[in-house]
Amino acid sequence: MDCKEFENHLQDYLDNDTSASIAQAIEEHLNQCTACRCELDAYKKTSLLVQLRNVPQPDESYWEKTFDSIQAKMAASILEMPTKTTADSNNKVDNFSLVRKQNWTKRISYFISVAAMMIFIVAGYWWSNLIADKPDEEFNTVIVVEPGWRVIPGSQTMHENFEPDADFSRFSGAAMGVISPVSQGLQAEAFIK
């Protein structure tokens, strides 16, 4: 247990409300830590002084004064309901204009946000069309053929008799370490062809 945990369990330890395992851990910590032992002694002295101190019961006038002061503070915070007079009707007009001003500012902020969103949508659409109309620079590269190279047209392949499944099975079997007799290899080749 460290000092921080001791502080968390100190009041429960003083009131004997801790479990046996926590109480044992606190006692072991107190045997090792002098600062926590001093803090525990200070708490014990303070609690003893509080228990020994005789607090007199206040008289009846104290409670009446306290109750009156609480009522006075509450009355100051409670507003009275206005009565219907001409001054109040003018006040309602002022309140209505205040509400209209607040609604006006909300409406302006709403329209500004909608306009900004529309600008972003139009700009994004315009930008995507601009990019779509302009081909990428990567596709404009030209491959220069050296004089010693032989160009093969797209209709002609490099391997005329290329069979990907048969070649793959032969190469993958060898890659996996399958060793088969020569006779099986010949039979497999005959079967494939």
Secondary structure, 3 states (H helix, E strand, C coil): CCHHHHHHHHHHHHCCCCCHHHHHHHHHHHHHCHHHHHHHHHHHHHHHHHHHCCCCCCCHHHHHHHHHHHHHHHHHHCCCCCCCCHHHHHHHHHHHHHHHHHHHHHHHHHHHHHHHHHHHHHHHHHHHHHHHHCCCHHHHCCCCCCCCCCCCCCCCCCCCCCCHHHHHHHHHHHHCCCCCCHHHHHHHHHHHC
